Structure formats: C-alpha cells, structure tokens
Amino acid sequence: MSGRRPTLQHLTLGCSKNRVDTEHILSRIEGLYDILPEEIPAISDICLINTCGFIGDAKEESVEAILEAVERKKRGETGRIVVFGCLSQRYAAEMPELIPEVDAWFGATDYGPLLEYLGASSDHPETMTGRHLTTPRHYAFLKISEGCDRRCSYCAIPFIRGRHRSVPMEELVEEAELLAAKGVRELIVIAQDTTYYGLDLYHRRALAELLQKLSEVEGIEWIRIHYSYPADFPEDVLVQMAENPKVCRYMDIPLQHISDKVLSNMHRNVDGAWTRALIRKMREKVPGVVLRTTMIVGHPGEGAREFRELLDFVSEARFERLGAFRYSEEEGTFGASHFRDSVTPATKERRLDRLMTLQRGISLEFNRSRIGTETRAIVDGYADGMLVCRSEFESPEVDGEIFVNCSGIDDPAALTGKFIDVRITDADEYDLRADIVSI
C-alpha cells in the first residue's frame, strides 16, 4: 500500500436500521481506512456492501448492487468485495455459490467476525456506541433494539434478525451524547418495533422513559419516533409527545390494513375497531399530530370488499403521510406456507395505484391547510437557490421538504443544520414553499 491507508467504499441498502449498523462498523475502522463517501463511486481497495433481504424488490436491488461491484472489480476499480446484512444472513448457503467473486460474506449481526476480517478490534461488538455518520451531520438514526418477537405472517425479519433485544438505556444515552457532540440535533428513534422497547430488559414498555432521558441530552432538539406497532401501544408515549417539547408530534405507525379478515391473516394481533380507536386516541391526546403509516395491498384474503374497506378507512383517517407496497410472498414465512398468493400481480398494481392516488389528494389537502402558518424548521441543505428544510412534521428521507426563499442571505449554505422560523406560502402534494420569518 506504499505506506498509505487502504481506501474503503461502502454502500447501505434497505432501511435506516441497516444504516445504523453500517455507521457502527465504520466507527470501528475509521482509523484503519480512508472511508470514501457513499454517494460517489470511486476506486477503492475494499467495497463494503450492507444488504437488504426483506422483500423481493429489496433483494433484487441488493443483488444488482453486488453484481455492479463485481463488474467494477473486473475493471480494476475496486479490490475485495465484502458483503454483510440481511440478504447474506437469509441466503448464507446460496449466495457464495451464486456470486463467487465476492471475497467475504457475513450475516446481519456478524459484527465481530466482520470487524476481524477488516483488521479492527472485535471486542464487545454488541455494545458499539460510536458512529461514523453517513447522514448529514445534524441528524442521525438511533436504533434502540434488534430483532422482533412479532410473527406477522408476511415478514421474514424474525428469522433473519432473531428475537427482540433492547439496547440498554444507558448505552443509548451515551450514543446520543456522542452524536450530539458531533453536531447532531435531531434523533430519529428506530427499531423493528419501537413500542416493544424495554420488555426484555426491564419487564415493562420503556419507550416513554427512554424518550425523556434522550430529551435531557444537551444539544438534542428534536426526537421523532419511527416503526411503532399498534397492538398494546403504550399511551405514556403520547404523553411525552404532547408535553415534551423535544419529542416531535410525529408518529410512524405501520398499520398494514384495516380489514379484520386481512389483519387476522397477517397475524397483526389487532382488528379494525382497535385500529380506529387507536388513531382517534392519538389525535385526541396529541393535537396536531402527524401520522405516517404503511399499507400492504394484495395480501392473501384481500378481495374487492376488503380493499374497498381499506380505501374507506384511509379516506376516513386522513393520514398525513402514507406509503404502500404490494404483498410479496417470502419463503420461510407463515404466509408463504399457509396461504395461496391469489391476488394477481396486475390486480396488486391497480390497487396500489388507486390507494396512492387517493393518498396524494389527502396529502395535498393537508399541505395546503398549512399555507399561511409559521413553523420552526431545520435546514438540511442549500440547492438551486433555495434552503431545503423540514419541520417537525417531515422526517428525513421519507417525507416531503420545505423549500425556503433565501434571497438576501449572504451565505445560505452556512445555515445547514440550523433551526429557522418560516412561513408557508405554497404547497403541492409532497413539498411546501416558504419564506424566512427569523433566523
């Protein structure tokens, strides 16, 4: 290597939980390698790929990324290819035979062996709190648990990631303090099910207590919650959201469906009445809360009647944010072995389009209702003459943005990571426009 440090290019696919895993690994090796920016392909000695194996589209994207790295290796643009994550965990036996050009494969939680392979210390890989941020420096994801004890019929996560394991509260506070010292002002709390946090360690649901402790970390201004399960939802979390000024009035709660029949087939442990009551309670106890949810179309048991019920529910609930995907039959799941995937791909596609067309109208109505209001916003960046911002009601990477007119500002890029007050002036179904009120 002629005395220079080897270079490492990394790529993270899938959810933000994978991103945290990558950042923990990179923090352990940043003294050994020159770590290249993820978004700019470059000549490197090692290409490290963190894969997703959740559903068909995600698996395909991961395989394509690995094959692209193989082509770069053939052209001499990268050296060793190292793959870890959910795909290599799920298909540990098959992948090395399918893509022999990969130099090393590791599972989703093989942190110790992976660190050893990369030449770093593998001491206590289960307690990694250091982070090499791959997000903008003012926000970060905080993964509060690993695995899942739920047994949703469509989901492969439990046998990929294992049982639910909460991260001890003191480690999360330490990690938050380290992130705040790096300049992080916004924490996005994530897990496969954030509301399950604490049951294994403390024998109680401890998410609300964790939120309070995180809010006491100096420098942290916003905390938002992603991936909450509706069954047995802990209501003290709503108290934190309503009364703690640092906890954003924003909840990501994947509901997946509303039909009793479909929810039963999904093994969601709730029915439509419970779901409707929970949404009403959230809106009553946290005035102005913004709800993000996810729905699945085409699950076994979803006929025309059940899909119409889903459309009616979305029209009634008026979710400010909603994403959806087509049911994907995943080998190893209860659904794959006990149900026939009877909804045709064309029907799934039509239903997805109808649902998202409905949601676009709801999102537009919500965004337009904000015109003329003032809100606090964090500046994510500067592009095309506009500040790119978000309020507490927009989560990074999944929601729309607020584009703020910054004419007259001498150095607008210097505002990145700062909080400003803006007035909403215009809106479409995804994004908003605003003027600066104060800096």
C-alpha positions as MATLAB code, in Angstrom:
seq = 'MSGRRPTLQHLTLGCSKNRVDTEHILSRIEGLYDILPEEIPAISDICLINTCGFIGDAKEESVEAILEAVERKKRGETGRIVVFGCLSQRYAAEMPELIPEVDAWFGATDYGPLLEYLGASSDHPETMTGRHLTTPRHYAFLKISEGCDRRCSYCAIPFIRGRHRSVPMEELVEEAELLAAKGVRELIVIAQDTTYYGLDLYHRRALAELLQKLSEVEGIEWIRIHYSYPADFPEDVLVQMAENPKVCRYMDIPLQHISDKVLSNMHRNVDGAWTRALIRKMREKVPGVVLRTTMIVGHPGEGAREFRELLDFVSEARFERLGAFRYSEEEGTFGASHFRDSVTPATKERRLDRLMTLQRGISLEFNRSRIGTETRAIVDGYADGMLVCRSEFESPEVDGEIFVNCSGIDDPAALTGKFIDVRITDADEYDLRADIVSI';
ca = [
       0.000    0.000    0.000;
       3.123    2.243   -0.121;
       2.521    3.498    3.406;
      -0.924    4.868    2.636;
      -4.080    3.776    4.328;
      -6.279    1.498    2.202;
      -9.495    3.007    0.896;
     -12.958    1.640    1.619;
     -16.130    2.375   -0.333;
     -19.374    1.492    1.443;
     -22.967    1.109    0.323;
     -26.007    0.600    2.539;
     -29.236   -0.768    1.098;
     -32.625   -1.141    2.732;
     -33.914    0.558    5.838;
     -32.399    3.095    8.201;
     -31.734    0.317   10.716;
     -29.157   -1.030    8.264;
     -27.629    2.436    8.044;
     -27.020    2.441   11.794;
     -25.294   -0.950   11.526;
     -23.001    0.406    8.811;
     -22.182    3.504   10.855;
     -21.274    1.401   13.883;
     -18.925   -0.748   11.786;
     -17.338    2.273   10.119;
     -16.710    3.893   13.501;
     -14.566    0.898   14.472;
     -12.445    1.012   11.311;
     -12.166    4.734   10.515;
      -8.606    4.822   11.900;
      -7.568    1.986    9.583;
      -9.116    3.088    6.276;
      -9.806    6.186    4.267;
     -13.587    5.897    4.112;
     -14.954    7.233    0.842;
     -18.333    8.973    0.530;
     -21.133    6.521   -0.135;
     -22.823    8.502   -2.889;
     -19.723    8.886   -5.096;
     -18.406    5.608   -6.646;
     -14.627    5.709   -6.547;
     -11.620    3.458   -6.945;
     -11.184    1.625   -3.644;
      -9.293   -1.237   -2.042;
     -12.422   -2.634   -0.394;
     -16.096   -2.360   -1.296;
     -18.312   -2.971    1.757;
     -21.993   -3.606    0.987;
     -24.746   -3.837    3.617;
     -27.679   -5.653    2.030;
     -31.440   -5.915    2.495;
     -33.350   -9.190    2.230;
     -36.824   -8.149    3.328;
     -38.966   -8.379    0.172;
     -38.479   -9.223   -3.487;
     -37.707   -5.714   -4.745;
     -35.195   -5.109   -1.955;
     -33.453   -8.423   -2.566;
     -33.222   -7.665   -6.270;
     -31.704   -4.242   -5.553;
     -29.107   -5.816   -3.250;
     -28.128   -8.470   -5.794;
     -27.824   -5.838   -8.525;
     -25.557   -3.739   -6.288;
     -23.307   -6.730   -5.623;
     -23.127   -7.599   -9.316;
     -22.262   -3.989  -10.132;
     -19.427   -4.191   -7.612;
     -18.251   -7.398   -9.285;
     -18.090   -5.568  -12.633;
     -16.109   -2.755  -11.003;
     -13.748   -5.359   -9.567;
     -13.225   -6.849  -13.035;
     -12.348   -3.362  -14.324;
      -9.851   -2.870  -11.511;
     -11.923   -0.146   -9.818;
     -12.212   -1.978   -6.522;
     -10.326   -4.676   -4.699;
     -12.024   -7.028   -2.257;
     -15.809   -7.131   -2.093;
     -17.230   -7.690    1.393;
     -20.960   -8.263    1.833;
     -22.988   -8.394    5.045;
     -26.535   -7.761    6.193;
     -29.951   -9.339    5.790;
     -29.523  -10.835    2.303;
     -26.333  -12.695    3.198;
     -27.896  -13.791    6.501;
     -31.012  -15.116    4.806;
     -29.201  -16.861    1.966;
     -25.925  -17.760    3.677;
     -25.642  -21.081    1.835;
     -26.723  -19.921   -1.615;
     -25.049  -16.550   -2.127;
     -21.368  -17.634   -2.098;
     -22.143  -20.168   -4.803;
     -24.210  -17.730   -6.864;
     -21.669  -14.888   -6.738;
     -18.230  -16.439   -6.071;
     -16.462  -13.179   -6.957;
     -17.394  -11.796   -3.525;
     -14.412  -12.191   -1.202;
     -16.269  -12.472    2.103;
     -19.848  -12.880    3.296;
     -21.154  -12.066    6.775;
     -24.601  -12.247    8.328;
     -26.773   -9.435    9.607;
     -25.252   -9.418   13.102;
     -21.817  -10.967   12.460;
     -20.157   -7.785   13.704;
     -17.243   -9.475   15.478;
     -16.138  -11.632   12.513;
     -16.638   -8.727   10.108;
     -14.506   -6.395   12.237;
     -11.786   -9.039   12.487;
     -11.814   -9.500    8.719;
     -11.383   -5.753    8.275;
      -8.475   -5.754   10.728;
     -10.241   -3.947   13.569;
     -10.802   -4.855   17.196;
     -13.781   -7.131   17.660;
     -14.047   -6.514   21.400;
     -17.636   -6.157   22.588;
     -19.261   -5.806   19.158;
     -22.650   -5.937   20.847;
     -22.014   -2.619   22.595;
     -20.984   -0.327   19.783;
     -21.949    3.284   20.538;
     -19.502    5.098   18.248;
     -20.800    6.318   14.918;
     -19.274    7.316   11.594;
     -22.202    9.344   10.292;
     -23.376    8.797    6.741;
     -26.305   11.189    7.153;
     -25.929   14.961    7.209;
     -24.202   15.770   10.497;
     -27.259   17.404   12.105;
     -29.492   14.334   12.229;
     -28.972   10.649   12.968;
     -30.931    7.463   13.425;
     -30.812    5.781   16.831;
     -31.564    2.041   16.779;
     -32.964    1.109   20.176;
     -33.431   -2.634   19.677;
     -32.618   -5.506   17.350;
     -34.835   -8.308   16.085;
     -38.541   -8.854   16.620;
     -40.804  -11.126   18.665;
     -43.817  -10.451   16.455;
     -44.844  -13.123   13.992;
     -46.544  -11.230   11.204;
     -47.341  -13.816    8.554;
     -45.724  -11.894    5.688;
     -42.494  -10.856    7.445;
     -39.093  -12.575    7.320;
     -37.385  -10.272    9.831;
     -37.750  -12.524   12.922;
     -35.831  -15.405   11.341;
     -33.294  -13.043    9.743;
     -32.626  -10.841   12.771;
     -33.736  -13.090   15.619;
     -35.623  -12.349   18.807;
     -36.216   -8.843   20.115;
     -33.236   -7.470   22.037;
     -33.411   -3.989   23.576;
     -30.266   -1.883   23.799;
     -29.707   -0.870   27.443;
     -30.901    2.653   28.147;
     -27.526    3.873   29.413;
     -25.852    2.802   26.163;
     -28.444    4.666   24.104;
     -27.977    7.811   26.190;
     -24.204    7.502   25.735;
     -24.652    7.084   21.992;
     -26.957   10.121   21.890;
     -24.368   12.163   23.797;
     -21.653   11.154   21.323;
     -23.925   12.080   18.427;
     -24.780   15.432   19.985;
     -21.058   16.126   20.379;
     -20.708   15.558   16.624;
     -23.353   18.202   15.944;
     -26.480   16.025   15.737;
     -29.592   17.976   16.690;
     -32.306   15.539   15.618;
     -32.614   11.879   16.635;
     -34.872    9.503   14.731;
     -35.638    6.612   17.082;
     -35.954    3.350   15.153;
     -36.356   -0.394   15.709;
     -38.356   -3.166   14.148;
     -40.954   -2.258   16.803;
     -40.101    0.757   18.951;
     -43.073    0.273   21.292;
     -41.710   -3.130   22.378;
     -38.616   -1.449   23.785;
     -37.677   -2.490   27.309;
     -39.867   -5.568   27.754;
     -36.893   -7.952   27.718;
     -34.564   -5.833   29.881;
     -36.909   -4.032   32.246;
     -40.060   -6.170   32.022;
     -42.062   -3.129   31.010;
     -42.547   -0.973   27.929;
     -39.945    1.725   28.489;
     -40.059    3.829   25.318;
     -41.556    6.857   27.100;
     -38.852    6.717   29.779;
     -36.181    6.467   27.089;
     -37.628    9.486   25.251;
     -37.440   11.527   28.450;
     -33.790   10.572   29.043;
     -32.832   11.310   25.442;
     -34.522   14.703   25.637;
     -32.221   15.573   28.537;
     -29.105   15.154   26.364;
     -27.622   18.591   25.781;
     -27.704   19.566   22.126;
     -30.564   17.299   21.066;
     -33.522   19.451   19.979;
     -35.837   17.036   18.165;
     -36.678   13.372   18.738;
     -39.045   11.574   16.396;
     -40.379    8.015   16.503;
     -40.490    5.510   13.645;
     -41.871    1.987   13.303;
     -44.341    1.643   16.152;
     -46.599   -1.405   16.368;
     -50.291   -0.723   17.052;
     -51.020   -3.680   19.394;
     -50.652   -2.767   23.095;
     -49.452    0.711   22.170;
     -48.020    2.398   25.322;
     -50.084    5.513   25.965;
     -47.371    7.173   28.047;
     -45.560    7.738   24.746;
     -48.418   10.022   23.737;
     -47.948   11.966   26.967;
     -44.297   12.521   26.047;
     -45.313   13.630   22.575;
     -47.922   16.038   23.890;
     -45.905   17.521   26.765;
     -42.197   17.173   25.945;
     -41.233   19.987   23.545;
     -38.331   17.964   22.142;
     -40.472   14.989   21.092;
     -41.887   15.717   17.652;
     -45.630   15.460   17.159;
     -44.970   12.830   14.523;
     -45.602    9.100   14.652;
     -44.668    6.428   12.129;
     -47.030    3.531   12.846;
     -47.284    0.889   10.090;
     -50.859   -0.420   10.214;
     -50.727   -2.601    7.061;
     -54.535   -2.943    6.697;
     -57.940   -2.344    8.307;
     -59.983   -5.388    7.279;
     -60.478   -7.832   10.167;
     -60.044  -10.728    7.760;
     -56.776   -9.454    6.330;
     -55.410   -8.369    9.715;
     -56.144  -11.857   11.051;
     -54.343  -13.454    8.109;
     -51.436  -11.080    8.726;
     -51.236  -12.106   12.416;
     -51.265   -8.460   13.468;
     -52.976   -9.082   16.843;
     -55.389   -6.183   16.323;
     -58.660   -5.733   14.485;
     -60.202   -2.825   12.636;
     -62.051   -1.478   15.675;
     -58.856   -1.407   17.755;
     -57.010    0.344   14.955;
     -59.665    3.025   14.520;
     -59.824    3.635   18.283;
     -56.030    3.975   18.480;
     -55.921    6.557   15.687;
     -58.697    8.565   17.376;
     -56.835    8.410   20.688;
     -53.598    9.627   19.093;
     -55.320   12.602   17.532;
     -57.179   13.439   20.751;
     -54.203   13.172   23.104;
     -51.685   14.838   20.760;
     -53.451   17.716   18.989;
     -51.865   18.416   15.627;
     -50.008   15.099   15.474;
     -48.877   13.998   12.017;
     -49.294   10.283   11.342;
     -47.278    8.271    8.847;
     -48.378    4.731    8.084;
     -47.708    1.889    5.674;
     -50.239   -0.380    3.975;
     -49.914   -3.666    2.111;
     -52.153   -4.340   -0.875;
     -52.838   -7.768   -2.308;
     -52.256   -9.800    0.845;
     -53.969  -13.230    0.813;
     -57.543  -12.702    1.898;
     -57.835   -9.251    0.359;
     -60.708   -9.335   -2.076;
     -62.544   -6.413   -3.629;
     -64.595   -5.885   -0.442;
     -61.534   -5.811    1.821;
     -59.722   -3.433   -0.495;
     -62.722   -1.105   -0.567;
     -62.714   -1.169    3.243;
     -59.057   -0.124    3.163;
     -59.813    2.787    0.826;
     -62.713    3.889    3.026;
     -60.501    3.777    6.112;
     -57.756    5.845    4.504;
     -60.371    8.392    3.418;
     -61.710    8.492    6.980;
     -58.384    8.538    8.872;
     -56.744   11.218    6.667;
     -53.175   10.076    7.269;
     -50.849   12.969    6.540;
     -48.235   10.528    5.242;
     -48.831    7.089    3.776;
     -46.686    4.623    1.883;
     -47.751    1.282    0.450;
     -46.302   -1.755   -1.217;
     -47.543   -4.887   -2.948;
     -47.639   -8.145   -0.993;
     -44.566  -10.223   -1.703;
     -44.671  -13.919   -0.829;
     -41.480  -14.607    1.105;
     -40.187  -18.127    1.577;
     -39.952  -19.218    5.187;
     -42.830  -17.037    6.356;
     -46.145  -18.327    7.685;
     -47.923  -16.666    4.795;
     -45.886  -18.493    2.166;
     -46.562  -21.893    3.713;
     -50.200  -21.439    4.713;
     -51.767  -19.072    2.155;
     -52.015  -19.042   -1.603;
     -50.829  -15.790   -3.188;
     -54.134  -15.497   -5.015;
     -54.140  -11.802   -5.967;
     -52.635  -11.367   -9.408;
     -49.693   -9.007   -9.949;
     -51.840   -6.833  -12.220;
     -54.544   -6.536   -9.555;
     -51.953   -5.660   -6.897;
     -50.586   -2.957   -9.163;
     -54.052   -1.490   -9.823;
     -54.862   -1.467   -6.119;
     -51.571    0.158   -5.259;
     -52.209    2.869   -7.832;
     -55.758    3.517   -6.548;
     -54.578    3.724   -2.950;
     -51.718    6.103   -3.705;
     -53.922    8.264   -5.940;
     -56.322    8.626   -3.011;
     -53.452    9.428   -0.654;
     -51.992   12.082   -2.949;
     -55.242   14.010   -2.652;
     -55.216   13.709    1.147;
     -51.582   14.807    1.330;
     -52.304   17.789   -0.903;
     -55.222   18.828    1.299;
     -53.048   18.631    4.431;
     -50.167   20.558    2.893;
     -52.464   23.294    1.583;
     -54.027   23.654    5.050;
     -50.624   24.808    6.275;
     -50.358   27.766    3.896;
     -50.090   30.960    5.911;
     -48.886   29.226    9.075;
     -45.496   29.708   10.695;
     -43.319   26.785   11.762;
     -39.883   26.022   13.114;
     -37.719   24.202   10.586;
     -34.287   22.640   10.417;
     -32.143   23.393    7.368;
     -30.995   20.217    5.622;
     -29.080   21.985    2.892;
     -28.971   24.535    0.115;
     -29.734   23.793   -3.548;
     -30.842   25.715   -6.621;
     -31.065   28.974   -4.730;
     -33.341   27.603   -2.017;
     -32.867   26.356    1.519;
     -34.047   22.748    1.805;
     -35.765   22.391    5.191;
     -38.105   20.238    7.275;
     -40.439   20.934   10.162;
     -41.232   18.509   12.986;
     -43.873   17.096   10.625;
     -41.405   15.901    7.968;
     -38.987   13.055    8.582;
     -35.789   12.904    6.537;
     -35.538   10.600    3.522;
     -39.219    9.564    3.507;
     -41.305   12.764    3.563;
     -41.501   15.936    1.512;
     -39.437   19.060    2.118;
     -39.924   22.770    2.651;
     -38.143   24.907    0.068;
     -37.402   28.298    1.554;
     -36.705   31.504   -0.351;
     -33.374   32.781    0.949;
     -32.764   35.801   -1.250;
     -30.802   38.395    0.657;
     -28.960   35.820    2.796;
     -25.220   36.280    2.282;
     -24.184   32.658    2.882;
     -27.279   30.425    2.869;
     -25.250   27.190    2.832;
     -23.883   28.154    6.271;
     -27.387   27.730    7.694;
     -27.279   23.942    7.163;
     -28.085   22.219   10.441;
     -29.573   25.383   11.959;
     -33.157   25.977   13.072;
     -35.087   28.834   11.498;
     -38.678   30.085   11.568;
     -40.545   30.100    8.262;
     -43.997   30.977    6.907;
     -45.584   28.508    4.476;
     -46.571   30.236    1.229;
     -47.437   27.404   -1.183;
     -47.811   23.638   -1.272;
     -48.195   20.635   -3.523;
     -48.913   17.029   -2.578;
     -45.366   16.409   -1.391;
     -43.425   19.622   -0.798;
     -44.036   23.124    0.520;
     -42.680   26.596   -0.207;
     -41.900   29.139    2.485;
     -40.304   32.483    3.345;
     -37.965   33.118    6.242;
     -39.532   34.758    9.286;
     -36.463   34.759   11.506;
     -33.058   33.114   11.793;
];
